[in-house]
Amino acid sequence: MGLLIKGEWHDKWYDTAKTGGRFVREDAIFRHKITGDGSSDFQPEPGRYHLYVSYACPWAHRTLIFRKLKKLEDAITISVVDPFMGSEGWMFSDGEDCIPDTVNNAQRLHQIYTTAKADYTGRVTVPILWDKQKKTIVNNESSEIILMMNSEFPFADNSVDYYPEDIREEIEEVNTFVYKNINNGVYKAGFATSQQAYEEAYDNLFKTLDELEERLGKNRYLLGDRMTVADWRLFTTLVRFDAVYVGHFKCNLRRIADYPNLSGYTRELYQVPGVAETTNMTHIKRHYYESHKTINPTGVVPKGPQLDLDKPHNRG
Ligand SMILES: N[C@@H](CCC(=O)N[C@@H](CS)C(=O)NCC(=O)O)C(=O)O
């Protein structure tokens, strides 16, 4: 794990000393937009774009799900990094279910960042949406990549709109609350290096899960009867929760399995055609338990828990 400083790789763990033991996530810096109406330099063309992902990463997982849901698999190619992130950061390999980089022929993910910007300073994260034509990074912020996939590709399957205009404000309200307390909340608990920072994150996380449990007792999805981006953004954290966050990140007040509505909801989303194929539990478990040596120095990966994501969800 490390970062680039003026294009040079430095092997460094997150610096939480300046922030009272709190993990603070940096903003992504490549924020170009692909637009279907021709208003940007990035046109939606089949075969032009490439996604760099990790199956382990909940943020990258969102983009894999949208690529499936919108039937963009032939139009947007992918590379999948090795689940183990060591001193050189994310790397390409020929390990099980990995897909090497045949677009830039890189060995390390940081090479993609320096190809786009030779003096790049910042973290080297997945997902990355790459433009093969301009040979640069379009965008490395998952929440924006999924919105582009939702609406900017005329040749996608646009039969379902996951970001309907009439409820965008409500969707964004839920997204902000879920991001802060759940998506990023598990990381704030797991990467905290002080008791207080951990407990704050833990309390907010379970308070929010309790609220969502109640909400999902009344509504099928977060925003009512329509499945939206908000559901998919929540799903990628929920599906990792019992296997990783309960143990590795010490989020152990309750498991998702202990919440009847949240667990049925997680199974329903998992069972949407194509989604199970984007969910790779081996990469997920191996990445967290093997890579975060400050949290799990032995690198031993737990065998369990037994998850039954194919069980009927009874959400209808
Ligand atoms: N804001 C980004 C966050 C992406 C992110 O943090 N990805 C993690 C993997 S789960 C990563 O690559 N971390 C490497 C690092 O921080 O060095 C997004 O949502 O796209």
The ligand as a Tripos MOL2 file, in Angstrom:
@<TRIPOS>MOLECULE
LIG
   20    19     1     0     0
SMALL
NO_CHARGES

@<TRIPOS>ATOM
      1 N1        -13.5670    7.6380   -4.2080 N.3       1 LIG1
      2 C1        -13.0970    6.4690   -4.7870 C.3       1 LIG1
      3 C2        -12.4970    5.5480   -3.7400 C.3       1 LIG1
      4 C3        -11.8240    4.3720   -4.3410 C.3       1 LIG1
      5 C4        -10.9290    3.6250   -3.3440 C.2       1 LIG1
      6 O1        -10.6010    4.1330   -2.2720 O.2       1 LIG1
      7 N2        -10.5130    2.3920   -3.7000 N.am      1 LIG1
      8 C5         -9.6540    1.6100   -2.8220 C.3       1 LIG1
      9 C6         -9.9360    0.1380   -2.9070 C.3       1 LIG1
     10 S1        -11.3300   -0.3790   -2.0220 S.3       1 LIG1
     11 C7         -8.2090    1.7310   -3.2630 C.2       1 LIG1
     12 O2         -7.9010    1.5110   -4.4160 O.2       1 LIG1
     13 N3         -7.3420    2.0440   -2.3080 N.am      1 LIG1
     14 C8         -5.9250    2.1090   -2.5130 C.3       1 LIG1
     15 C9         -5.2760    3.1410   -1.6460 C.2       1 LIG1
     16 O3         -5.9670    3.9130   -0.9740 O.co2     1 LIG1
     17 O4         -4.0500    3.1900   -1.6590 O.co2     1 LIG1
     18 C10       -14.2560    5.8340   -5.5250 C.2       1 LIG1
     19 O5        -15.3500    5.6510   -4.9630 O.co2     1 LIG1
     20 O6        -14.0820    5.5230   -6.6980 O.co2     1 LIG1
@<TRIPOS>BOND
     1     1     2 1
     2     2     3 1
     3     2    18 1
     4     3     4 1
     5     4     5 1
     6     5     6 2
     7     5     7 1
     8     7     8 1
     9     8     9 1
    10     8    11 1
    11     9    10 1
    12    11    12 2
    13    11    13 1
    14    13    14 1
    15    14    15 1
    16    15    16 2
    17    15    17 1
    18    18    19 2
    19    18    20 1
@<TRIPOS>SUBSTRUCTURE
     1 LIG1         1 GROUP 0 **** ****
